[in-house]
Amino acid sequence: MVTHLDGRFWVTLRLLLLRPGVLTQEYFAERRARYVPPVRLYLVLSLLLFALASLTTHVQSDTARAADIKATTAANPPVDFDLRQLGITPKDCSATNSAWPWLQRTLRASCERNIDNGGREVLRAARSNLPRMMFVFLPLMATVMSLLYWFPRRYYVEHLVFFLHNHAAFYLAMSLPLLVSLLSGAVPALARIEPWIVGAVTFYAPWYVYRSMRVVYGQGRACTLLKITIVSLAYVTFLMVTLLFTLIISVLTT
């Protein structure tokens, strides 16, 4: 993926992070040439986030294994855990049942393949499948927005672009503490500011959604707060469903 690291890219990032909702407004005001397109921006920043997350996982796992694991697991469990650390200890795949014979055979075959490694391959597959499943999740959330903002009527693509920009901003913000975590191995002083960065990102996310909704949809504070509450509940519900389907698909394909 070519990120086009030119002036247009940096202008897009600055507007995306510091002026919630304005990039979406600019897109539908036909001022698109000066900014990175929403889908490309989303893909680049999602690749950045998941690459940093994977790299952080490997670094932390290698560090944990290099130390005395028995002495440190209680206080600092390795990130690259298996299902047994969640209390799931599959010992007999005969208990895997389903009303559909083909699904039962598939589940048992997957169980037998993964029983020796504690499900680690399933979790790795889930991490790989999650970015793809987000392309199902975002249209679901755009549908929720189209129901909430039915008057004045807006095109479905407007809500979809809104969520592409919001998620791109979240991915960029979440990449920062991961990057600091990686660099803290070489610069130990960064470890002291990492909790502050995580806290800032935690407060930044809800403020960003609220502000971007105010800017893009132009409704009052009370109405926006009510709608952001509904959106948050829908977000958590659909995210849990998406994660569940991601895990199911990962089990069936490993």
VEXDREN-2710 file (C-alpha; in Angstrom, 1 decimal):
% VEXDREN-2710
k/r/px/py/pz
1/MET/0.0/0.0/0.0
2/VAL/1.4/3.3/-1.1
3/THR/0.8/6.0/1.5
4/HIS/1.8/9.0/-0.7
5/LEU/3.9/10.6/2.0
6/ASP/3.6/14.1/0.6
7/GLY/2.0/17.3/1.8
8/ARG/-1.4/16.0/1.1
9/PHE/-0.9/13.1/3.5
10/TRP/0.3/15.3/6.4
11/VAL/-2.4/17.8/5.8
12/THR/-5.0/15.0/6.0
13/LEU/-3.5/13.7/9.2
14/ARG/-3.5/17.1/10.9
15/LEU/-7.1/17.8/10.0
16/LEU/-8.2/14.3/10.9
17/LEU/-6.7/14.4/14.4
18/LEU/-7.2/18.1/15.4
19/ARG/-10.5/19.0/13.7
20/PRO/-13.0/16.2/14.2
21/GLY/-15.6/16.0/11.4
22/VAL/-14.0/18.7/9.2
23/LEU/-12.4/16.2/6.9
24/THR/-15.8/14.6/6.3
25/GLN/-17.3/18.0/5.6
26/GLU/-14.5/18.8/3.1
27/TYR/-15.0/15.5/1.3
28/PHE/-18.7/16.2/0.6
29/ALA/-18.0/19.8/-0.2
30/GLU/-16.1/18.5/-3.2
31/ARG/-12.8/19.7/-1.9
32/ARG/-11.2/16.2/-2.1
33/ALA/-8.1/16.7/-4.2
34/ARG/-6.1/18.1/-1.4
35/TYR/-6.7/15.2/1.0
36/VAL/-6.2/11.4/1.0
37/PRO/-9.4/9.5/0.0
38/PRO/-11.3/8.0/3.0
39/VAL/-10.9/4.3/2.1
40/ARG/-7.1/4.7/1.4
41/LEU/-6.6/6.7/4.6
42/TYR/-8.5/4.0/6.6
43/LEU/-6.5/1.2/5.0
44/VAL/-3.1/2.8/5.6
45/LEU/-3.8/3.7/9.2
46/SER/-5.4/0.3/10.0
47/LEU/-2.3/-1.4/8.5
48/LEU/-0.1/0.8/10.7
49/LEU/-2.1/0.0/13.8
50/PHE/-2.2/-3.8/13.3
51/ALA/1.4/-3.9/12.3
52/LEU/2.5/-2.1/15.4
53/ALA/0.2/-4.3/17.6
54/SER/1.7/-7.4/16.1
55/LEU/5.2/-6.1/16.5
56/THR/4.5/-5.1/20.1
57/THR/3.1/-8.6/20.8
58/HIS/6.2/-10.3/19.5
59/VAL/8.6/-8.0/21.3
60/GLN/6.8/-8.4/24.6
61/SER/6.5/-12.2/24.1
62/ASP/10.2/-12.5/23.4
63/THR/11.1/-10.4/26.4
64/ALA/8.8/-12.5/28.7
65/ARG/10.3/-15.7/27.4
66/ALA/13.8/-14.5/27.9
67/ALA/13.1/-13.8/31.6
68/ASP/12.2/-16.4/34.2
69/ILE/8.6/-17.1/33.1
70/LYS/7.6/-18.9/36.3
71/ALA/8.7/-15.8/38.4
72/THR/7.2/-13.2/36.2
73/THR/4.0/-14.6/34.7
74/ALA/1.9/-13.6/37.8
75/ALA/2.8/-10.0/37.5
76/ASN/3.5/-9.6/33.8
77/PRO/1.7/-12.3/31.8
78/PRO/3.0/-12.7/28.2
79/VAL/0.8/-11.0/25.6
80/ASP/1.1/-14.0/23.3
81/PHE/-1.1/-16.2/25.5
82/ASP/-3.1/-19.3/24.6
83/LEU/-6.7/-20.3/25.4
84/ARG/-5.6/-22.2/28.5
85/GLN/-4.7/-18.9/30.2
86/LEU/-8.3/-17.9/29.8
87/GLY/-9.4/-21.1/31.7
88/ILE/-10.2/-22.9/28.5
89/THR/-8.5/-26.3/28.6
90/PRO/-9.7/-28.5/25.8
91/LYS/-8.8/-32.1/26.5
92/ASP/-11.4/-34.1/24.6
93/CYS/-12.8/-33.0/21.3
94/SER/-15.7/-35.5/21.5
95/ALA/-17.6/-32.9/23.5
96/THR/-17.7/-30.6/20.4
97/ASN/-21.3/-30.9/19.2
98/SER/-23.5/-29.2/16.6
99/ALA/-27.0/-29.7/15.2
100/TRP/-25.4/-29.7/11.7
101/PRO/-23.2/-32.8/11.0
102/TRP/-20.9/-30.9/8.6
103/LEU/-20.3/-28.2/11.2
104/GLN/-19.7/-30.8/14.0
105/ARG/-17.1/-32.5/11.8
106/THR/-15.4/-29.2/11.0
107/LEU/-15.3/-28.1/14.7
108/ARG/-13.9/-31.4/15.9
109/ALA/-11.2/-31.4/13.2
110/SER/-10.2/-27.9/14.2
111/CYS/-10.2/-28.9/17.9
112/GLU/-8.0/-31.8/17.2
113/ARG/-5.6/-29.6/15.2
114/ASN/-5.4/-27.0/17.9
115/ILE/-5.6/-29.0/21.1
116/ASP/-1.8/-29.4/21.4
117/ASN/-1.0/-25.7/21.1
118/GLY/-3.8/-24.5/23.4
119/GLY/-5.6/-22.7/20.6
120/ARG/-2.7/-20.3/19.8
121/GLU/-3.2/-20.8/16.1
122/VAL/-6.9/-19.9/16.4
123/LEU/-5.9/-16.6/18.2
124/ARG/-3.3/-15.8/15.5
125/ALA/-5.9/-16.5/12.8
126/ALA/-8.4/-14.2/14.7
127/ARG/-5.9/-11.4/14.7
128/SER/-5.4/-11.8/11.0
129/ASN/-9.1/-12.0/10.2
130/LEU/-10.1/-9.0/12.4
131/PRO/-9.1/-6.3/9.9
132/ARG/-11.2/-7.9/7.2
133/MET/-14.2/-8.3/9.5
134/MET/-14.0/-4.5/10.3
135/PHE/-15.2/-4.0/6.7
136/VAL/-18.4/-5.8/7.7
137/PHE/-18.6/-3.9/11.0
138/LEU/-18.4/-0.4/9.5
139/PRO/-21.4/-0.7/7.1
140/LEU/-23.4/-2.0/10.1
141/MET/-22.6/1.2/12.0
142/ALA/-23.4/3.3/9.0
143/THR/-26.8/1.7/8.9
144/VAL/-27.4/2.7/12.5
145/MET/-26.4/6.3/11.7
146/SER/-28.8/6.4/8.7
147/LEU/-31.7/5.4/11.1
148/LEU/-30.7/8.1/13.6
149/TYR/-30.3/10.8/11.1
150/TRP/-33.2/10.2/8.8
151/PHE/-34.2/13.9/8.6
152/PRO/-33.0/15.8/6.8
153/ARG/-32.3/12.7/4.6
154/ARG/-28.7/11.9/3.9
155/TYR/-27.1/9.4/1.6
156/TYR/-25.8/6.2/3.1
157/VAL/-22.3/6.9/1.8
158/GLU/-22.1/10.0/4.0
159/HIS/-22.5/7.9/7.2
160/LEU/-20.0/5.4/5.8
161/VAL/-17.4/8.1/5.2
162/PHE/-18.1/9.5/8.6
163/PHE/-17.2/6.2/10.2
164/LEU/-14.2/5.6/7.9
165/HIS/-12.8/9.0/9.1
166/ASN/-13.6/8.3/12.8
167/HIS/-12.0/4.9/12.7
168/ALA/-9.0/6.2/10.9
169/ALA/-8.5/8.8/13.7
170/PHE/-8.9/6.1/16.3
171/TYR/-6.3/3.9/14.6
172/LEU/-3.9/6.7/14.4
173/ALA/-4.4/7.7/18.1
174/MET/-4.1/4.1/19.3
175/SER/-0.9/3.7/17.3
176/LEU/0.8/6.3/19.4
177/PRO/1.0/4.3/22.7
178/LEU/2.0/1.2/20.8
179/LEU/4.9/3.1/19.2
180/VAL/5.9/4.5/22.6
181/SER/5.8/1.0/24.0
182/LEU/8.1/-0.3/21.3
183/LEU/10.5/2.6/21.6
184/SER/10.6/2.3/25.4
185/GLY/12.9/-0.7/25.1
186/ALA/15.6/1.6/23.6
187/VAL/14.5/4.7/25.6
188/PRO/13.4/3.6/29.1
189/ALA/12.2/7.1/29.9
190/LEU/9.3/6.7/27.5
191/ALA/7.9/4.0/29.7
192/ARG/7.0/6.7/32.3
193/ILE/4.8/8.7/29.9
194/GLU/3.1/5.7/28.3
195/PRO/0.3/5.5/30.9
196/TRP/-0.4/9.2/30.3
197/ILE/-0.6/8.7/26.6
198/VAL/-3.0/5.8/27.1
199/GLY/-5.2/7.9/29.4
200/ALA/-5.2/10.8/26.9
201/VAL/-6.3/8.4/24.0
202/THR/-9.0/7.0/26.3
203/PHE/-10.5/10.5/26.9
204/TYR/-9.8/11.6/23.3
205/ALA/-12.0/8.9/21.7
206/PRO/-15.5/9.8/23.1
207/TRP/-14.7/13.5/22.7
208/TYR/-13.8/13.0/19.1
209/VAL/-17.0/11.1/18.3
210/TYR/-19.1/13.8/20.0
211/ARG/-17.4/16.6/18.3
212/SER/-17.4/15.0/14.9
213/MET/-21.1/14.3/15.2
214/ARG/-21.8/18.0/16.1
215/VAL/-19.7/19.2/13.2
216/VAL/-21.0/16.8/10.5
217/TYR/-24.6/16.6/11.4
218/GLY/-25.1/20.0/13.0
219/GLN/-27.5/19.1/15.8
220/GLY/-27.5/20.5/19.3
221/ARG/-25.7/19.2/22.4
222/ALA/-28.6/17.4/24.0
223/CYS/-29.7/15.7/20.8
224/THR/-26.1/14.7/20.0
225/LEU/-25.5/13.3/23.5
226/LEU/-28.6/11.2/23.2
227/LYS/-27.6/9.9/19.8
228/ILE/-24.1/9.2/20.8
229/THR/-25.4/7.1/23.7
230/ILE/-27.5/5.0/21.2
231/VAL/-24.5/4.8/18.8
232/SER/-22.3/3.6/21.6
233/LEU/-24.7/0.8/22.6
234/ALA/-25.0/-0.2/19.0
235/TYR/-21.2/0.0/18.6
236/VAL/-20.5/-2.3/21.5
237/THR/-23.2/-4.8/20.5
238/PHE/-22.1/-5.0/16.8
239/LEU/-18.5/-5.1/17.8
240/MET/-19.1/-8.1/20.1
241/VAL/-21.0/-9.9/17.3
242/THR/-18.2/-9.1/14.9
243/LEU/-15.6/-10.4/17.3
244/LEU/-17.6/-13.6/17.8
245/PHE/-18.0/-14.2/14.1
246/THR/-14.3/-13.5/13.7
247/LEU/-13.5/-16.2/16.3
248/ILE/-15.9/-18.7/14.7
249/ILE/-14.4/-18.2/11.3
250/SER/-10.9/-18.5/12.7
251/VAL/-11.8/-21.8/14.4
252/LEU/-13.3/-23.2/11.2
253/THR/-10.3/-22.2/9.1
254/THR/-7.5/-23.4/11.4
END
